[in-house]
Structures are given as structure tokens and as C-alpha cells.
Amino acid sequence: MKDILQVIARLFIATIFLYEAYDSVMNYAHTKETMQAYGITWNQDLLLKSTIFILILGGVFLIIGYRVGLASILLLLYIVPVTFLVYSFWETPLENRPILRILFMKNVAIIGGLISIGINNPGRWSIRRLLDVKRLPR
């Protein structure tokens, strides 16, 4: 049961980042406008393309259970700054704080999930385990 739940947890968290990559590709111009609105002006194309690559790589690695520690670090490098930049509820007017606070805490929970996945092994159902099992004895 634990192995199934590990796969489900990895799948759910990876889906968030893969969808974010998809959305960034499909709405590339709008994403760049949003970056501009948040003050991210330095080499937007490089940052956005790098981010999309990191989101896809991290998401796929989480799903297949390969290098989940690396995948978690890559996705944390994305979500931590975005959380504090986009959902800074402490800087917004009082009427907007409740929803931003909820979104901020949601991202904090995702960060906790990534840390948990990153420090634990991916479980029985992972490409990493499959590769380890298929090695021939010397």
C-alpha cells in the first residue's frame, strides 16, 4: 500500500508542475507579461525557457521515480521564489489577503511535499529501482 501511495503522491505533485510548464508554453506571451508585472525583466526568454525545461524535467523525473532528489531540488528552485514573489500576502491590501494567504500556504504545503519526496527513496515502483534490479552481476 505504501508503494502505491508513493506513486500517487509523486504523480499528484508532478502534475502541478507539468501543468505549469504546459500553461507557460501555451500562454508564452502572457507569461512574459506577468513576469514583467512582477518586476522580472532580466532576459525573460532565457528565464522562461529555463523554467519550462526545469518544470518538465522535474515533473517527469518525479512521475517515473528517477533521481527524485534532483527533481525535488529543481522544482524547489522554482516554487520557493515564486511563492514569496507572487503570493506575498503581507504586502497586499487587506481585502486581498485571505485568498493570497491560502495560495501561499498551499505552496508551502507543496514545498513540504517536495522536501519529503526528495529525502525519501522513490519506492518499489520507480525507474530507479527497475534499473537497479536489471543490473547484471559481475
C-alpha positions in Angstrom: 0.0 0.0 0.0 2.9 2.4 0.8 4.4 1.9 -2.6 1.1 2.8 -4.3 0.7 5.9 -2.2 4.2 7.0 -3.0 3.5 6.7 -6.8 0.2 8.6 -6.3 1.9 11.4 -4.3 4.7 11.8 -6.9 2.1 11.8 -9.7 -0.1 14.5 -8.0 2.8 16.8 -7.2 4.4 16.3 -10.6 1.1 17.1 -12.3 1.1 20.6 -10.8 4.5 21.4 -12.3 3.8 19.7 -15.7 0.6 21.7 -16.0 2.5 24.9 -15.1 5.0 24.1 -17.9 2.2 23.4 -20.3 0.4 26.7 -19.4 3.6 28.7 -19.7 4.2 27.3 -23.2 0.6 27.8 -24.4 0.4 31.3 -23.0 4.1 32.3 -23.6 3.4 36.0 -24.3 1.0 36.3 -21.3 3.5 34.6 -19.1 6.2 37.1 -20.1 3.7 40.0 -19.4 3.1 38.5 -15.9 6.9 38.3 -15.3 7.1 42.0 -16.3 4.3 42.9 -13.9 6.3 41.2 -11.1 9.4 43.1 -12.0 11.3 40.2 -13.6 12.8 42.0 -16.6 16.2 40.4 -17.0 16.4 38.2 -20.0 12.8 36.9 -19.8 13.1 34.5 -22.7 16.1 32.7 -21.1 14.4 32.6 -17.7 11.1 31.4 -19.1 12.6 28.7 -21.3 14.9 27.5 -18.5 11.9 27.4 -16.1 9.8 25.4 -18.6 12.7 22.9 -19.0 13.1 22.6 -15.2 9.4 22.1 -14.7 9.2 19.4 -17.4 12.4 17.6 -16.3 11.5 17.7 -12.6 7.9 16.6 -13.3 8.8 13.7 -15.5 11.6 12.6 -13.1 9.1 12.6 -10.2 6.5 10.6 -12.2 8.9 7.9 -13.2 10.7 7.9 -9.9 14.2 8.6 -11.3 16.5 11.0 -9.4 13.7 12.2 -7.2 16.1 14.1 -5.0 17.4 16.1 -8.0 13.9 16.6 -9.3 12.8 17.9 -5.9 15.7 20.4 -5.8 14.9 21.6 -9.3 11.3 22.1 -8.5 12.1 23.8 -5.2 14.3 26.2 -7.1 11.2 27.2 -9.0 8.5 27.2 -6.4 10.2 28.8 -3.4 11.0 32.1 -5.1 7.6 32.1 -7.0 5.8 31.6 -3.7 7.4 34.6 -2.0 7.2 36.8 -5.1 3.7 36.1 -6.3 1.8 35.3 -3.1 3.3 37.9 -0.7 0.0 38.5 1.1 1.7 40.6 3.7 2.2 43.4 1.1 -1.3 43.4 -0.4 -4.4 45.3 0.7 -6.5 43.7 3.5 -9.3 42.7 1.2 -7.0 40.5 -1.0 -5.0 38.9 1.8 -7.3 35.9 2.6 -7.0 34.3 -0.9 -3.3 35.1 -1.2 -2.7 33.7 2.2 -4.4 30.4 1.2 -2.4 30.2 -2.0 0.8 31.0 -0.1 0.0 28.2 2.4 -0.9 25.8 -0.5 2.6 26.4 -2.0 4.2 25.9 1.4 2.4 22.5 1.6 3.8 21.6 -1.9 7.2 22.7 -0.8 6.9 20.3 2.2 5.8 17.5 -0.1 8.8 18.1 -2.4 11.1 18.0 0.6 9.5 14.8 1.8 9.8 13.1 -1.6 13.3 14.4 -2.0 14.6 12.9 1.2 12.9 9.5 0.9 13.5 6.9 -1.7 11.0 6.7 -4.6 9.7 3.3 -3.5 9.3 0.0 -5.3 7.6 1.3 -8.4 10.2 3.6 -9.9 12.5 3.6 -12.9 15.4 3.9 -10.4 14.6 0.6 -8.7 13.9 -1.1 -12.1 17.4 0.0 -13.3 19.0 -1.3 -10.1 17.2 -4.7 -10.4 18.2 -5.2 -14.0 21.9 -4.8 -13.4 23.8 -8.0 -14.2 26.1 -9.5 -11.6 29.8 -9.0 -12.2 
